[in-house]
Amino acid sequence: MITQHCFLPDPPKNTSLSVSPSSSVAEGSSVTLTCSSNANPAVKNYTWYRVEGREKDIVGSEEDLNISSVTRLSNEKYYCEAQNVHGLQTSEAISIDVTFASEILNTSHCIRISATSQIRCFCDSYGNPAPTLVWQLAGESVNHSTNTIISEEPMGRAGLSSSLTIHQSQKIQSLVCLSSNFIAFDSFSFDLTSMKTLEGRFRRHLSCSTPELVPNSPPVPLTIQELGTIRFYLYFCQNVIIDIALLCSMFSTYVV
């Protein structure tokens, strides 16, 4: 008895890509992407694309794509296209999770707020996995309380900013911010002798305009826009009086 198998022609189906190593990739190391697809006859042509924003480039034509020296915080995504004589299909696009050591940025600093007799310090850190931040006063870890107010906010995809507010009446021998993830540990010692002082509560007249505003329109709420590691605070207003001292007690970097 003779058994015959009939294979129907098919364009590529179930096209997907895999990453090796499959877990997160350390900054500076190499990674291999593999394109897989079911097709009859077999896939004849592979095409790899790298996408960043609106830009798209062809970066490979083999089943595997080798990427050397991956970089942190890249916005690049990759996908593959499989083709045989009957058609083609593309995979989903993926980004590569690149891990890197936690580090504290030089934007970290302290200010003295004379109106409230407070010192407020900002510690900005980046890392992937996201870092954990700890404050130390005179070598002792600080917890959030009424006397030591700690707040945190994310900075982009892999950053964390923490602020510590304390009363000037407290005797401060040393103040250190500690940042860590499973890759590395970093620390930053604050110089409390060269802080900028915000003198009292004063007002400053701002005059600005945007196409969205019309004369005598009410002020538009404050918009916060994060650009890289520096935070810029944009005030969309029209002949509006803004209490700068209050804003400065909330934010560390501002442009008017």
C-alpha positions in Angstrom: 0.0 0.0 0.0 1.4 3.3 -1.0 0.7 6.4 1.0 1.0 9.8 -0.6 1.3 13.1 1.2 0.0 16.2 -0.4 1.5 19.5 0.8 -0.4 22.6 -0.3 1.6 25.7 -1.1 1.5 28.3 1.6 2.8 31.8 2.0 4.7 32.4 5.3 2.5 32.1 8.4 3.1 32.5 12.2 6.1 34.7 11.5 7.8 35.6 14.8 11.2 36.5 16.2 13.1 35.3 19.2 16.0 36.9 21.2 19.1 35.2 22.4 19.9 35.5 25.3 16.2 35.5 26.0 16.5 37.5 29.3 17.6 41.1 29.6 20.8 42.0 27.9 23.7 43.8 29.6 24.8 47.1 28.2 27.6 46.7 25.7 27.0 43.0 25.1 25.8 41.3 21.9 22.4 39.8 21.1 21.0 37.6 18.3 17.5 37.9 16.8 16.1 34.9 14.9 13.2 35.0 12.5 10.9 32.0 12.3 8.0 31.3 9.9 6.0 28.4 8.6 5.9 28.3 4.8 5.7 25.9 1.9 8.0 26.1 0.1 10.4 27.3 2.8 11.1 30.9 3.3 13.5 32.2 0.6 14.2 35.7 1.7 14.4 37.3 5.1 14.5 41.1 5.7 15.3 42.8 9.0 14.1 46.3 9.8 15.2 48.7 12.5 12.6 51.3 13.5 13.3 54.4 15.5 10.5 57.0 15.5 9.5 57.6 11.9 12.8 56.3 10.6 13.0 52.7 9.2 16.2 51.0 7.9 16.9 47.6 6.5 19.6 46.1 8.6 19.8 42.4 7.6 18.9 39.7 5.1 19.6 36.5 6.9 17.5 34.3 9.2 19.6 35.6 12.1 20.4 39.2 12.9 23.4 39.8 15.2 23.5 43.1 17.1 26.8 44.0 18.8 27.3 46.4 21.7 23.6 47.2 22.6 23.1 50.7 24.2 20.9 51.8 27.1 17.6 53.6 26.7 17.5 53.1 23.0 14.1 53.7 21.2 15.0 51.2 18.5 12.7 48.4 17.6 13.3 45.4 15.3 11.1 43.2 13.2 11.6 40.7 10.4 9.9 39.9 7.1 9.7 36.4 5.7 9.0 35.8 2.0 8.6 32.8 -0.3 7.2 32.6 -3.9 3.6 32.7 -2.6 3.8 35.8 -0.4 5.3 37.4 2.7 4.5 38.2 6.3 6.1 40.4 9.0 6.6 39.7 12.6 5.7 41.9 15.6 8.3 44.6 16.4 10.2 44.2 19.6 12.6 46.3 21.6 15.6 45.0 23.5 15.6 45.3 27.3 19.1 46.6 28.0 20.2 46.5 31.7 22.8 49.0 33.1 24.2 50.0 36.4 22.5 52.4 38.7 24.1 55.9 38.8 23.3 59.2 40.4 23.2 62.2 38.1 25.0 65.5 38.7 21.7 67.3 38.6 21.3 66.2 42.3 21.5 69.2 44.6 20.1 71.0 47.6 18.3 74.3 48.1 17.6 76.3 51.3 14.1 77.7 51.5 14.2 80.7 53.9 10.4 81.2 54.0 9.8 77.8 55.6 13.2 77.3 57.2 13.7 74.1 55.3 16.4 72.4 53.3 15.2 70.4 50.3 17.6 68.0 48.5 17.0 66.2 45.2 18.6 63.0 44.2 18.2 61.9 40.6 19.3 58.4 39.5 19.1 56.2 36.4 19.4 52.4 36.0 17.8 49.4 34.6 16.3 47.7 36.6 15.0 50.8 38.1 17.1 51.9 41.1 16.2 52.1 44.7 17.1 55.3 46.5 18.0 55.6 50.2 18.8 58.7 52.2 21.4 58.8 55.0 21.8 61.5 57.6 25.0 61.2 59.6 25.4 57.6 58.5 21.9 56.6 59.5 19.1 55.7 57.1 16.2 58.1 56.9 12.5 57.2 56.8 9.6 59.4 55.8 8.2 61.3 58.8 6.9 64.7 59.7 10.5 65.9 60.3 12.0 64.2 57.3 9.7 64.3 54.3 10.6 62.0 51.4 8.9 61.9 48.1 9.7 60.1 44.8 8.7 60.4 41.2 9.7 58.5 38.1 12.0 60.1 35.5 11.4 58.6 32.1 11.7 54.9 31.5 14.6 54.1 33.8 15.0 57.0 36.2 13.9 57.9 39.7 14.0 61.2 41.5 13.8 61.5 45.3 13.5 64.6 47.4 14.2 65.0 51.1 12.9 68.0 53.0 14.2 68.7 56.5 14.1 71.6 58.9 17.2 73.8 59.1 17.1 73.6 62.9 18.3 70.0 62.6 22.1 69.6 62.9 23.3 67.9 59.7 26.8 66.5 59.9 26.5 64.7 56.5 23.8 63.9 53.9 24.2 61.1 51.4 22.0 59.6 48.7 22.4 55.9 47.9 21.3 54.4 44.6 21.4 50.7 43.8 20.1 47.9 41.5 21.3 44.4 41.2 24.2 45.5 38.9 25.9 48.2 40.9 25.7 50.7 43.7 26.3 54.4 43.6 26.4 57.2 46.3 26.4 61.0 46.3 27.4 63.2 49.2 25.7 66.6 49.3 27.7 69.8 50.0 25.4 71.7 52.4 27.7 74.7 52.6 27.1 75.9 49.0 23.3 75.7 48.7 21.3 78.3 46.8 18.8 80.2 49.0 15.3 81.1 48.0 14.8 84.4 49.7 11.3 84.7 51.2 8.2 84.8 49.2 8.5 87.1 46.2 6.6 87.6 43.0 7.8 88.0 39.5 5.8 89.3 36.6 5.8 86.9 33.6 4.6 87.9 30.1 4.4 85.2 27.5 2.0 83.9 24.9 1.2 80.9 22.8 -1.1 80.4 19.7 -3.6 78.6 21.9 -4.3 81.7 24.0 -6.5 84.6 23.2 -6.4 88.0 25.0 -7.9 88.1 28.5 -8.1 84.2 28.5 -7.5 82.5 31.9 -4.1 81.0 32.6 -3.4 77.5 31.3 -2.4 75.0 34.0 1.3 74.5 34.5 2.7 71.9 32.1 5.7 69.8 33.1 7.8 68.4 30.3 10.7 66.1 30.9 13.6 66.4 28.4 16.3 63.8 29.0 17.6 64.1 32.5 16.8 67.8 32.9 13.3 68.9 33.9 12.0 72.1 32.3 8.9 73.7 33.5 7.0 75.6 30.9 4.6 78.3 31.8 2.0 79.0 29.2 0.5 82.3 30.3 -0.5 85.7 29.2 0.3 88.6 31.6 -0.1 86.3 34.6 1.4 86.8 38.1 3.0 83.6 39.3 4.3 83.0 42.8 7.8 81.8 41.9 8.8 81.1 45.5 6.1 78.5 45.8 7.0 76.9 42.5 10.7 76.8 43.4 9.9 75.1 46.6 8.2 72.4 44.5 10.6 72.1 41.6 14.3 72.3 41.2 14.9 73.5 37.6 12.7 75.9 35.8 12.7 78.1 32.7 10.4 81.1 32.3 
